[in-house]
Amino acid sequence: MHAVTGSYARQNFVDYLGAKPDSISHGVPLEDFGHGHPDPNLTYANWLMSCIVAMDLISELQVMVCL
């Protein structure tokens, strides 16, 4: 979210939805998009997909432990 939407991440996710402040990644708007691509699609956001896949695996493991 290094684009203009980065400044809204904290307000929307933390202030309104109650997410933890450390759950915001790349929340500071940067002129060069943090040396990344401004379009966070699957081609340019491999790090984001890796995080999502890792969270899915952790969630599945937590469900398995709870069963």
Beta strands, then each sheet from edge to edge (+ up, - down):
end
